[in-house]
């Protein structure tokens, strides 16, 4: 079972989709995974829904939306048009949001001298990169 920070049982402000995913991550991932929910990231204090860390596999940023098929009107690589009770609204594409969180983390890690092979400019002690291979989970 993964470690989730903070403990899911103490959280009251999660959406139903976030709670469902959080419970699945906690119970289905192995013991060496750590999952953070809604913690600030970077100087702009962005809040990804979930950050999943595995020591051998790296970080995964997840953005959860409780949209239903009839909620989504249009999806582009950067934005989504969704129907809300107050009308049509344009929001960020969740894949782009997660990508931006990953870029913030990479930039912060690249600038940290404690995570470099030598002081000053140089490669980090671990590889950094982004993947876009996302499959739908039903």
mmCIF file of the C-alpha atoms, coordinates in Angstrom:
data_MODEL
# 
_entry.id   MODEL 
# 
loop_
_atom_site.group_PDB 
_atom_site.id 
_atom_site.type_symbol 
_atom_site.label_atom_id 
_atom_site.label_alt_id 
_atom_site.label_comp_id 
_atom_site.label_asym_id 
_atom_site.label_entity_id 
_atom_site.label_seq_id 
_atom_site.pdbx_PDB_ins_code 
_atom_site.Cartn_x 
_atom_site.Cartn_y 
_atom_site.Cartn_z 
_atom_site.occupancy 
_atom_site.B_iso_or_equiv 
_atom_site.pdbx_formal_charge 
_atom_site.auth_seq_id 
_atom_site.auth_comp_id 
_atom_site.auth_asym_id 
_atom_site.auth_atom_id 
_atom_site.pdbx_PDB_model_num 
ATOM 1   C CA . UNK A 1 1   ? 0.000   0.000  0.000   1.00 0.00 ? 1   UNK A CA 1 
ATOM 2   C CA . UNK A 1 2   ? 1.333   3.432  -0.971  1.00 0.00 ? 2   UNK A CA 1 
ATOM 3   C CA . UNK A 1 3   ? 1.869   6.247  1.510   1.00 0.00 ? 3   UNK A CA 1 
ATOM 4   C CA . UNK A 1 4   ? -0.506  9.164  0.830   1.00 0.00 ? 4   UNK A CA 1 
ATOM 5   C CA . UNK A 1 5   ? 0.286   12.595 2.269   1.00 0.00 ? 5   UNK A CA 1 
ATOM 6   C CA . UNK A 1 6   ? -1.857  13.964 3.833   1.00 0.00 ? 6   UNK A CA 1 
ATOM 7   C CA . UNK A 1 7   ? -3.901  10.977 4.952   1.00 0.00 ? 7   UNK A CA 1 
ATOM 8   C CA . UNK A 1 8   ? -7.029  10.678 2.808   1.00 0.00 ? 8   UNK A CA 1 
ATOM 9   C CA . UNK A 1 9   ? -9.278  10.164 5.837   1.00 0.00 ? 9   UNK A CA 1 
ATOM 10  C CA . UNK A 1 10  ? -8.430  13.678 7.077   1.00 0.00 ? 10  UNK A CA 1 
ATOM 11  C CA . UNK A 1 11  ? -9.401  15.439 3.841   1.00 0.00 ? 11  UNK A CA 1 
ATOM 12  C CA . UNK A 1 12  ? -12.857 16.962 3.427   1.00 0.00 ? 12  UNK A CA 1 
ATOM 13  C CA . UNK A 1 13  ? -12.432 19.177 0.349   1.00 0.00 ? 13  UNK A CA 1 
ATOM 14  C CA . UNK A 1 14  ? -11.747 16.490 -2.283  1.00 0.00 ? 14  UNK A CA 1 
ATOM 15  C CA . UNK A 1 15  ? -14.004 16.048 -5.290  1.00 0.00 ? 15  UNK A CA 1 
ATOM 16  C CA . UNK A 1 16  ? -15.554 12.593 -5.729  1.00 0.00 ? 16  UNK A CA 1 
ATOM 17  C CA . UNK A 1 17  ? -13.133 11.843 -8.587  1.00 0.00 ? 17  UNK A CA 1 
ATOM 18  C CA . UNK A 1 18  ? -10.111 12.903 -6.535  1.00 0.00 ? 18  UNK A CA 1 
ATOM 19  C CA . UNK A 1 19  ? -11.238 10.781 -3.581  1.00 0.00 ? 19  UNK A CA 1 
ATOM 20  C CA . UNK A 1 20  ? -11.817 7.738  -5.815  1.00 0.00 ? 20  UNK A CA 1 
ATOM 21  C CA . UNK A 1 21  ? -8.403  8.062  -7.490  1.00 0.00 ? 21  UNK A CA 1 
ATOM 22  C CA . UNK A 1 22  ? -6.662  8.762  -4.168  1.00 0.00 ? 22  UNK A CA 1 
ATOM 23  C CA . UNK A 1 23  ? -8.119  5.596  -2.639  1.00 0.00 ? 23  UNK A CA 1 
ATOM 24  C CA . UNK A 1 24  ? -7.093  3.537  -5.661  1.00 0.00 ? 24  UNK A CA 1 
ATOM 25  C CA . UNK A 1 25  ? -3.553  4.925  -5.626  1.00 0.00 ? 25  UNK A CA 1 
ATOM 26  C CA . UNK A 1 26  ? -3.260  4.205  -1.909  1.00 0.00 ? 26  UNK A CA 1 
ATOM 27  C CA . UNK A 1 27  ? -4.514  0.615  -2.116  1.00 0.00 ? 27  UNK A CA 1 
ATOM 28  C CA . UNK A 1 28  ? -3.213  -0.518 -5.512  1.00 0.00 ? 28  UNK A CA 1 
ATOM 29  C CA . UNK A 1 29  ? 0.293   0.965  -5.582  1.00 0.00 ? 29  UNK A CA 1 
ATOM 30  C CA . UNK A 1 30  ? 3.106   -0.870 -3.813  1.00 0.00 ? 30  UNK A CA 1 
ATOM 31  C CA . UNK A 1 31  ? 4.749   0.191  -0.536  1.00 0.00 ? 31  UNK A CA 1 
ATOM 32  C CA . UNK A 1 32  ? 7.626   2.049  -2.205  1.00 0.00 ? 32  UNK A CA 1 
ATOM 33  C CA . UNK A 1 33  ? 5.298   4.665  -3.734  1.00 0.00 ? 33  UNK A CA 1 
ATOM 34  C CA . UNK A 1 34  ? 4.613   8.014  -2.085  1.00 0.00 ? 34  UNK A CA 1 
ATOM 35  C CA . UNK A 1 35  ? 1.623   10.093 -3.184  1.00 0.00 ? 35  UNK A CA 1 
ATOM 36  C CA . UNK A 1 36  ? 1.032   13.745 -2.296  1.00 0.00 ? 36  UNK A CA 1 
ATOM 37  C CA . UNK A 1 37  ? -2.356  15.371 -2.663  1.00 0.00 ? 37  UNK A CA 1 
ATOM 38  C CA . UNK A 1 38  ? -2.810  19.088 -3.332  1.00 0.00 ? 38  UNK A CA 1 
ATOM 39  C CA . UNK A 1 39  ? 0.589   20.373 -2.174  1.00 0.00 ? 39  UNK A CA 1 
ATOM 40  C CA . UNK A 1 40  ? 2.146   23.628 -3.448  1.00 0.00 ? 40  UNK A CA 1 
ATOM 41  C CA . UNK A 1 41  ? 4.759   23.315 -6.169  1.00 0.00 ? 41  UNK A CA 1 
ATOM 42  C CA . UNK A 1 42  ? 7.268   25.995 -7.158  1.00 0.00 ? 42  UNK A CA 1 
ATOM 43  C CA . UNK A 1 43  ? 7.377   29.716 -6.512  1.00 0.00 ? 43  UNK A CA 1 
ATOM 44  C CA . UNK A 1 44  ? 3.953   30.284 -8.058  1.00 0.00 ? 44  UNK A CA 1 
ATOM 45  C CA . UNK A 1 45  ? 2.537   27.699 -5.636  1.00 0.00 ? 45  UNK A CA 1 
ATOM 46  C CA . UNK A 1 46  ? 0.680   25.629 -8.208  1.00 0.00 ? 46  UNK A CA 1 
ATOM 47  C CA . UNK A 1 47  ? -1.354  22.788 -6.750  1.00 0.00 ? 47  UNK A CA 1 
ATOM 48  C CA . UNK A 1 48  ? -1.366  19.548 -8.759  1.00 0.00 ? 48  UNK A CA 1 
ATOM 49  C CA . UNK A 1 49  ? -4.091  17.163 -7.650  1.00 0.00 ? 49  UNK A CA 1 
ATOM 50  C CA . UNK A 1 50  ? -1.645  14.286 -7.150  1.00 0.00 ? 50  UNK A CA 1 
ATOM 51  C CA . UNK A 1 51  ? 2.110   13.838 -7.326  1.00 0.00 ? 51  UNK A CA 1 
ATOM 52  C CA . UNK A 1 52  ? 3.187   10.193 -7.384  1.00 0.00 ? 52  UNK A CA 1 
ATOM 53  C CA . UNK A 1 53  ? 6.819   9.301  -6.602  1.00 0.00 ? 53  UNK A CA 1 
ATOM 54  C CA . UNK A 1 54  ? 8.518   5.974  -7.104  1.00 0.00 ? 54  UNK A CA 1 
ATOM 55  C CA . UNK A 1 55  ? 12.284  5.899  -6.395  1.00 0.00 ? 55  UNK A CA 1 
ATOM 56  C CA . UNK A 1 56  ? 13.058  3.892  -9.532  1.00 0.00 ? 56  UNK A CA 1 
ATOM 57  C CA . UNK A 1 57  ? 10.418  5.261  -11.890 1.00 0.00 ? 57  UNK A CA 1 
ATOM 58  C CA . UNK A 1 58  ? 10.302  8.955  -11.021 1.00 0.00 ? 58  UNK A CA 1 
ATOM 59  C CA . UNK A 1 59  ? 7.490   11.468 -10.612 1.00 0.00 ? 59  UNK A CA 1 
ATOM 60  C CA . UNK A 1 60  ? 4.021   11.443 -12.115 1.00 0.00 ? 60  UNK A CA 1 
ATOM 61  C CA . UNK A 1 61  ? 1.701   14.455 -11.976 1.00 0.00 ? 61  UNK A CA 1 
ATOM 62  C CA . UNK A 1 62  ? -2.038  13.779 -12.164 1.00 0.00 ? 62  UNK A CA 1 
ATOM 63  C CA . UNK A 1 63  ? -4.832  16.283 -12.658 1.00 0.00 ? 63  UNK A CA 1 
ATOM 64  C CA . UNK A 1 64  ? -8.345  14.965 -11.955 1.00 0.00 ? 64  UNK A CA 1 
ATOM 65  C CA . UNK A 1 65  ? -11.508 16.366 -13.524 1.00 0.00 ? 65  UNK A CA 1 
ATOM 66  C CA . UNK A 1 66  ? -15.009 15.247 -12.572 1.00 0.00 ? 66  UNK A CA 1 
ATOM 67  C CA . UNK A 1 67  ? -16.327 15.890 -16.067 1.00 0.00 ? 67  UNK A CA 1 
ATOM 68  C CA . UNK A 1 68  ? -18.970 13.753 -17.673 1.00 0.00 ? 68  UNK A CA 1 
ATOM 69  C CA . UNK A 1 69  ? -19.005 13.148 -21.450 1.00 0.00 ? 69  UNK A CA 1 
ATOM 70  C CA . UNK A 1 70  ? -21.822 15.656 -21.971 1.00 0.00 ? 70  UNK A CA 1 
ATOM 71  C CA . UNK A 1 71  ? -19.911 18.294 -19.945 1.00 0.00 ? 71  UNK A CA 1 
ATOM 72  C CA . UNK A 1 72  ? -17.057 18.468 -22.441 1.00 0.00 ? 72  UNK A CA 1 
ATOM 73  C CA . UNK A 1 73  ? -17.845 20.476 -25.557 1.00 0.00 ? 73  UNK A CA 1 
ATOM 74  C CA . UNK A 1 74  ? -14.403 20.839 -27.166 1.00 0.00 ? 74  UNK A CA 1 
ATOM 75  C CA . UNK A 1 75  ? -10.854 19.811 -26.286 1.00 0.00 ? 75  UNK A CA 1 
ATOM 76  C CA . UNK A 1 76  ? -7.697  21.306 -27.801 1.00 0.00 ? 76  UNK A CA 1 
ATOM 77  C CA . UNK A 1 77  ? -4.078  20.607 -26.829 1.00 0.00 ? 77  UNK A CA 1 
ATOM 78  C CA . UNK A 1 78  ? -4.116  23.605 -24.473 1.00 0.00 ? 78  UNK A CA 1 
ATOM 79  C CA . UNK A 1 79  ? -7.762  24.249 -23.509 1.00 0.00 ? 79  UNK A CA 1 
ATOM 80  C CA . UNK A 1 80  ? -11.105 22.629 -22.883 1.00 0.00 ? 80  UNK A CA 1 
ATOM 81  C CA . UNK A 1 81  ? -14.539 24.138 -23.362 1.00 0.00 ? 81  UNK A CA 1 
ATOM 82  C CA . UNK A 1 82  ? -16.915 22.743 -20.756 1.00 0.00 ? 82  UNK A CA 1 
ATOM 83  C CA . UNK A 1 83  ? -20.560 23.273 -19.890 1.00 0.00 ? 83  UNK A CA 1 
ATOM 84  C CA . UNK A 1 84  ? -21.046 24.521 -16.325 1.00 0.00 ? 84  UNK A CA 1 
ATOM 85  C CA . UNK A 1 85  ? -24.157 25.639 -14.421 1.00 0.00 ? 85  UNK A CA 1 
ATOM 86  C CA . UNK A 1 86  ? -23.123 29.223 -15.210 1.00 0.00 ? 86  UNK A CA 1 
ATOM 87  C CA . UNK A 1 87  ? -22.645 28.554 -18.942 1.00 0.00 ? 87  UNK A CA 1 
ATOM 88  C CA . UNK A 1 88  ? -19.828 27.637 -21.296 1.00 0.00 ? 88  UNK A CA 1 
ATOM 89  C CA . UNK A 1 89  ? -16.375 28.014 -19.746 1.00 0.00 ? 89  UNK A CA 1 
ATOM 90  C CA . UNK A 1 90  ? -12.866 27.674 -21.210 1.00 0.00 ? 90  UNK A CA 1 
ATOM 91  C CA . UNK A 1 91  ? -10.351 26.003 -18.883 1.00 0.00 ? 91  UNK A CA 1 
ATOM 92  C CA . UNK A 1 92  ? -6.875  24.523 -19.220 1.00 0.00 ? 92  UNK A CA 1 
ATOM 93  C CA . UNK A 1 93  ? -6.538  21.077 -20.744 1.00 0.00 ? 93  UNK A CA 1 
ATOM 94  C CA . UNK A 1 94  ? -5.746  18.732 -17.810 1.00 0.00 ? 94  UNK A CA 1 
ATOM 95  C CA . UNK A 1 95  ? -2.900  17.082 -19.749 1.00 0.00 ? 95  UNK A CA 1 
ATOM 96  C CA . UNK A 1 96  ? -1.344  20.505 -20.319 1.00 0.00 ? 96  UNK A CA 1 
ATOM 97  C CA . UNK A 1 97  ? -1.832  21.352 -16.632 1.00 0.00 ? 97  UNK A CA 1 
ATOM 98  C CA . UNK A 1 98  ? 0.017   18.185 -15.580 1.00 0.00 ? 98  UNK A CA 1 
ATOM 99  C CA . UNK A 1 99  ? 2.753   18.940 -18.142 1.00 0.00 ? 99  UNK A CA 1 
ATOM 100 C CA . UNK A 1 100 ? 3.214   22.425 -16.697 1.00 0.00 ? 100 UNK A CA 1 
ATOM 101 C CA . UNK A 1 101 ? 3.526   20.957 -13.185 1.00 0.00 ? 101 UNK A CA 1 
ATOM 102 C CA . UNK A 1 102 ? 6.220   18.619 -14.485 1.00 0.00 ? 102 UNK A CA 1 
ATOM 103 C CA . UNK A 1 103 ? 8.116   21.511 -16.078 1.00 0.00 ? 103 UNK A CA 1 
ATOM 104 C CA . UNK A 1 104 ? 8.026   23.459 -12.804 1.00 0.00 ? 104 UNK A CA 1 
ATOM 105 C CA . UNK A 1 105 ? 9.431   20.446 -10.950 1.00 0.00 ? 105 UNK A CA 1 
ATOM 106 C CA . UNK A 1 106 ? 12.149  19.868 -13.576 1.00 0.00 ? 106 UNK A CA 1 
ATOM 107 C CA . UNK A 1 107 ? 13.216  23.520 -13.470 1.00 0.00 ? 107 UNK A CA 1 
ATOM 108 C CA . UNK A 1 108 ? 13.386  23.479 -9.677  1.00 0.00 ? 108 UNK A CA 1 
ATOM 109 C CA . UNK A 1 109 ? 15.375  20.232 -9.624  1.00 0.00 ? 109 UNK A CA 1 
ATOM 110 C CA . UNK A 1 110 ? 17.797  21.413 -12.319 1.00 0.00 ? 110 UNK A CA 1 
ATOM 111 C CA . UNK A 1 111 ? 18.556  24.523 -10.277 1.00 0.00 ? 111 UNK A CA 1 
ATOM 112 C CA . UNK A 1 112 ? 19.296  22.633 -7.049  1.00 0.00 ? 112 UNK A CA 1 
ATOM 113 C CA . UNK A 1 113 ? 23.070  22.193 -6.564  1.00 0.00 ? 113 UNK A CA 1 
ATOM 114 C CA . UNK A 1 114 ? 22.470  19.304 -4.114  1.00 0.00 ? 114 UNK A CA 1 
ATOM 115 C CA . UNK A 1 115 ? 21.127  17.227 -6.981  1.00 0.00 ? 115 UNK A CA 1 
ATOM 116 C CA . UNK A 1 116 ? 24.011  17.791 -9.407  1.00 0.00 ? 116 UNK A CA 1 
ATOM 117 C CA . UNK A 1 117 ? 27.130  15.759 -10.056 1.00 0.00 ? 117 UNK A CA 1 
ATOM 118 C CA . UNK A 1 118 ? 29.325  18.853 -9.608  1.00 0.00 ? 118 UNK A CA 1 
ATOM 119 C CA . UNK A 1 119 ? 28.802  22.348 -8.197  1.00 0.00 ? 119 UNK A CA 1 
ATOM 120 C CA . UNK A 1 120 ? 27.590  24.932 -10.695 1.00 0.00 ? 120 UNK A CA 1 
ATOM 121 C CA . UNK A 1 121 ? 26.382  24.097 -14.188 1.00 0.00 ? 121 UNK A CA 1 
ATOM 122 C CA . UNK A 1 122 ? 26.168  20.436 -15.012 1.00 0.00 ? 122 UNK A CA 1 
ATOM 123 C CA . UNK A 1 123 ? 23.813  17.531 -15.436 1.00 0.00 ? 123 UNK A CA 1 
ATOM 124 C CA . UNK A 1 124 ? 21.629  16.401 -12.542 1.00 0.00 ? 124 UNK A CA 1 
ATOM 125 C CA . UNK A 1 125 ? 22.237  13.065 -10.829 1.00 0.00 ? 125 UNK A CA 1 
ATOM 126 C CA . UNK A 1 126 ? 19.156  11.625 -12.499 1.00 0.00 ? 126 UNK A CA 1 
ATOM 127 C CA . UNK A 1 127 ? 17.463  11.938 -15.892 1.00 0.00 ? 127 UNK A CA 1 
ATOM 128 C CA . UNK A 1 128 ? 14.717  14.512 -16.373 1.00 0.00 ? 128 UNK A CA 1 
ATOM 129 C CA . UNK A 1 129 ? 12.008  14.493 -18.993 1.00 0.00 ? 129 UNK A CA 1 
ATOM 130 C CA . UNK A 1 130 ? 8.310   14.549 -19.765 1.00 0.00 ? 130 UNK A CA 1 
ATOM 131 C CA . UNK A 1 131 ? 6.167   11.826 -21.295 1.00 0.00 ? 131 UNK A CA 1 
ATOM 132 C CA . UNK A 1 132 ? 2.853   12.282 -23.001 1.00 0.00 ? 132 UNK A CA 1 
ATOM 133 C CA . UNK A 1 133 ? 1.854   8.630  -23.315 1.00 0.00 ? 133 UNK A CA 1 
ATOM 134 C CA . UNK A 1 134 ? -1.463  8.762  -21.512 1.00 0.00 ? 134 UNK A CA 1 
ATOM 135 C CA . UNK A 1 135 ? -4.124  6.096  -21.875 1.00 0.00 ? 135 UNK A CA 1 
ATOM 136 C CA . UNK A 1 136 ? -7.727  6.433  -20.837 1.00 0.00 ? 136 UNK A CA 1 
ATOM 137 C CA . UNK A 1 137 ? -8.683  4.608  -17.652 1.00 0.00 ? 137 UNK A CA 1 
ATOM 138 C CA . UNK A 1 138 ? -12.253 3.341  -17.438 1.00 0.00 ? 138 UNK A CA 1 
# 
